[in-house]
Amino acid sequence: MIVLKYILISFSIILFSLNSYAKETKYSCKPKSAAAVRSNGIQVFKISGNEIPVEITIKDGDGTKSGYFLVNKSKYEILDLGTGKAYAFDRNEPWTHIQDIFFLNNNVLSFILSANASITRYLCDEIT
């Protein structure tokens, strides 16, 4: 009987610990629009639709810790999620940030990547 209790307790702990890991979701993102400030004014870039997709991973926060946008080797900490004005910031690359993070009605992830004096709006589909 004691052995059975031990096995049940161990099994419960294992199940609980498996569910407590932060979820990672992968997305394939393509630019929808892009612009940059240049010496001769604002330049709007033409998006052909043939651009190479950028793969990102969103790692959910664990407990009170923030989640992250993982883009290439950059790790952007997600701040103010759920407030309608979520953004993400990489402390190692202060000249870049991700802003205006939200999901469209068709579950497409949308965000803006700002780097120096340029901005790009991305639309992302979940990779299954």
Helices and strands as residue ranges (DSSP letters): H 2-19, E 24-38, E 41-45, E 54-59, E 68-71, E 74-79, E 87-89, E 96-103, E 109-115, E 118-126
